[in-house]
Amino acid sequence: MTFGRLVWKDLLRNPLRLALTVLAGAVGVMAFIFLRTVVDLFYSGAAGAQVDRLFTRSKVSITADLPLSYMSRISAVPGVSDVTFYGFFGGRYGESQKDFFGTAFIDPPSFMRVFNEVVVPPEQVAAFEADPCGALIGKDLAKRYGWKVGDRVTLKGTIYPGNWDFTVRGIYDVSSGGMDKSSFFFGFRCLNEKLPEARKDRVGAFMLRVEDPSRSAVVATTIDGMFANSPYPTRTESERAATLGFISMLSAIITAVKVVSSVILLIILLVIGNTLAMSVRERTRDLATLRAMGFKSGRVVSLVLFESVAIGLASAGLGVLVAPPLVKGFMAAVGPQLGGVPANFMREGTLLLGALAALGVSLLAGAIPALRAIRIPVAEGLRKVA
C-alpha cells in the first residue's frame, strides 16, 4: 500500500466526521473571507484616490463649514490647476433607513473638471449646468429607484430642513477610481438662494487639482498657511489621506471586524484539531504497529500532517468556491443602504488569504496530534484499545 493510499484510507475511517469537519472549516473560511471583504470595502475609497487631488477642509472638524470666498484665494495659489467645492446635504427620500444615499451640493462646472472620472453625456451636462435645481445622479441610484432624466425628485432635508424639489438632468457613470455610483448631486445655487443670510455662502470643503503631484505637500502648506490666522483655519491633505482620516473615525469597528476574523481562524483550528486528535486516539494501535514495522517517527508525523493538510485544502477549496456568490448576494442586498459598493469589491487577494489561512491553521491543528502519535511508546500503543 502506498503512502498516499494509506492517508486516504485513514481519512475515510469516519466519513461523516470528515464531512462535518470539512463543512465546518468551509463555513469558517467563508466567514473569514466575508469579514476581510468588509475591511477591504472600508479602504476601497483610499485605494482609488487620485494622486493629483487635494482636499481642504476645516481644521476644527470635518463637519465644520468654510466660507465660499476661500475658493478664489485657493485657485490663485501657485501649483493649483483647478478647484471646486461640495457640501453634505443630508437629504432623505422616504422615511426608511433603506432609502439612504449620499446627497451633496456642488458647483457643476468646476466639479466636472476636477472629478474628470465622472462620465456624463454632453447634452446632460449642459442641462445640469443650466438648471439651478437640476440633479446629477449615479446610474446605480437611477436603477434603484427607476429614475430617468426629467423626473422630479423631492428630498426631505435634515441638515437643511424642509422639502427640496429637484429635476434629474443627468445620470453619471465612473470611468475609474473609487467614486460610487449611488450619489445625488445638485447645484449649490438652488440651496444657497433659499438659505437665511447667516447660512449663505458656506460650503463643506474644497477639492483641488495640482499641476505637479510631487509638489502637493508644498501646495497644501501654502494653503493652510494662508488661512492660519483667519477665523476659519484649514487643513489640506491628499485625497487618500483625507479618506483614511475619515476611515480612522471608524477604527473601533474595523478593529472589531479584524479581531472577529482572527477568532474564526481559532475556531477552525479547534475544530480540525479536535477531529485529528480523535482520529489519532482511535488509531493509536495502528500507528504503533507502523512504528513496530519500521516506520520512522517522521513518517508517522507526515501521515497525520498530510491528513490535516487534506482537510484544510478541502475546507479552503469549498469555502473559496462558495464565498464569492454568497458575499456578492449579500452586498447586492445591503449595498444600496450603504450608499453603494464598488463593482470589484471582491479581491482575489482576499480569497487567497482565506485559503492560505485555512491551510496554515490546519497544519497547526495537526501538529499536536502528530507529536502525540510518536510520543506514546510502541509497546504501550500496541496494548491500547480505542
URGIHU-V25620 format. One record per residue. N is the residue number from 0. NEAR is the number of other C-alpha atoms within 12 Angstrom. Layout:
BEGIN
[[N/NEAR] [N/NEAR]]
END
This chain:
BEGIN
[[0/8] [1/9] [2/18] [3/17] [4/14] [5/22] [6/26] [7/23] [8/19] [9/29] [10/33] [11/18] [12/21] [13/19] [14/17] [15/13] [16/21] [17/31] [18/21] [19/19] [20/37] [21/35] [22/27] [23/31] [24/45] [25/39] [26/32] [27/41] [28/48] [29/39] [30/37] [31/41] [32/46] [33/38] [34/34] [35/37] [36/37] [37/33] [38/30] [39/28] [40/31] [41/31] [42/29] [43/28] [44/30] [45/25] [46/24] [47/27] [48/26] [49/30] [50/26] [51/31] [52/41] [53/44] [54/43] [55/44] [56/41] [57/31] [58/27] [59/16] [60/19] [61/25] [62/19] [63/21] [64/30] [65/33] [66/31] [67/29] [68/20] [69/33] [70/31] [71/18] [72/22] [73/38] [74/26] [75/19] [76/27] [77/21] [78/28] [79/33] [80/25] [81/31] [82/38] [83/40] [84/44] [85/40] [86/38] [87/31] [88/34] [89/27] [90/35] [91/32] [92/26] [93/17] [94/13] [95/10] [96/15] [97/19] [98/26] [99/29] [100/37] [101/31] [102/38] [103/35] [104/40] [105/41] [106/39] [107/39] [108/23] [109/26] [110/33] [111/33] [112/23] [113/30] [114/36] [115/26] [116/22] [117/31] [118/26] [119/29] [120/18] [121/16] [122/15] [123/27] [124/31] [125/20] [126/27] [127/37] [128/31] [129/22] [130/25] [131/29] [132/34] [133/39] [134/47] [135/50] [136/46] [137/38] [138/29] [139/31] [140/36] [141/30] [142/19] [143/25] [144/21] [145/18] [146/24] [147/25] [148/29] [149/23] [150/21] [151/18] [152/30] [153/21] [154/32] [155/23] [156/22] [157/18] [158/23] [159/25] [160/17] [161/18] [162/20] [163/29] [164/23] [165/33] [166/33] [167/36] [168/38] [169/39] [170/39] [171/37] [172/29] [173/26] [174/17] [175/21] [176/26] [177/31] [178/33] [179/36] [180/38] [181/36] [182/38] [183/44] [184/45] [185/46] [186/41] [187/38] [188/26] [189/30] [190/37] [191/26] [192/17] [193/20] [194/19] [195/13] [196/10] [197/11] [198/19] [199/21] [200/27] [201/35] [202/37] [203/35] [204/42] [205/46] [206/41] [207/45] [208/38] [209/33] [210/23] [211/18] [212/23] [213/15] [214/22] [215/30] [216/25] [217/23] [218/35] [219/36] [220/24] [221/26] [222/38] [223/28] [224/20] [225/22] [226/27] [227/18] [228/12] [229/16] [230/14] [231/28] [232/25] [233/34] [234/35] [235/36] [236/38] [237/34] [238/37] [239/26] [240/26] [241/31] [242/28] [243/22] [244/24] [245/21] [246/23] [247/17] [248/16] [249/17] [250/17] [251/13] [252/17] [253/23] [254/20] [255/17] [256/25] [257/24] [258/18] [259/23] [260/30] [261/25] [262/20] [263/31] [264/40] [265/25] [266/27] [267/42] [268/37] [269/26] [270/35] [271/48] [272/34] [273/25] [274/37] [275/44] [276/28] [277/28] [278/36] [279/39] [280/26] [281/22] [282/34] [283/34] [284/26] [285/30] [286/42] [287/32] [288/25] [289/27] [290/27] [291/20] [292/14] [293/14] [294/20] [295/19] [296/25] [297/19] [298/23] [299/36] [300/29] [301/28] [302/41] [303/46] [304/36] [305/32] [306/42] [307/46] [308/35] [309/33] [310/46] [311/45] [312/32] [313/31] [314/41] [315/41] [316/30] [317/28] [318/37] [319/38] [320/24] [321/24] [322/36] [323/29] [324/17] [325/21] [326/29] [327/24] [328/15] [329/19] [330/27] [331/22] [332/17] [333/19] [334/29] [335/30] [336/24] [337/26] [338/29] [339/36] [340/34] [341/33] [342/24] [343/22] [344/33] [345/30] [346/26] [347/19] [348/17] [349/28] [350/33] [351/24] [352/27] [353/43] [354/36] [355/26] [356/39] [357/49] [358/35] [359/28] [360/37] [361/44] [362/33] [363/30] [364/36] [365/40] [366/31] [367/28] [368/36] [369/35] [370/25] [371/26] [372/40] [373/36] [374/22] [375/25] [376/20] [377/25] [378/19] [379/19] [380/27] [381/21] [382/17] [383/20] [384/13] [385/14]]
END
